[in-house]
Amino acid sequence: MAENLPAGWSINGNGAEKSWFRRFEFPEYARLRRFLDGLAELAEATGVHPDNIGFGKDYANVSLTVPSSEEEQARLGDFVSRLDRLFEEN
């Protein structure tokens, strides 16, 4: 899965503790708020929930643990693609 790391994402850790990380930056708080609301809806719809979300007035940091099964990795890849699209739309 690491070889298919989406653009803009980085890997933290190794082995069973590996996670994907991305910092999303926004020109204004209103866009950040829409993104966070969309992220919550996406997590509920897909069942993929970030391990950590940190945010300030113009950014959000998202960390996702990389699962070991290929099926779960595919779900994670789909979630990340949809999250990236959400960011581009905001």
CORQUI-V23460 format. One record per helix or strand of 2 or more residues. SS is the DSSP state (hx for helix, st for strand). FROM is the first residue (numbers start at 1). LEN is the number of residues. If there is no record, write none. Layout:
BEGIN
ss->SS from->FROM len->LEN
ss->SS from->FROM len->LEN
END
This chain:
BEGIN
ss->hx from->2 len->3
ss->st from->10 len->3
ss->hx from->15 len->3
ss->st from->19 len->7
ss->hx from->29 len->18
ss->st from->52 len->5
ss->st from->59 len->7
ss->hx from->70 len->20
END
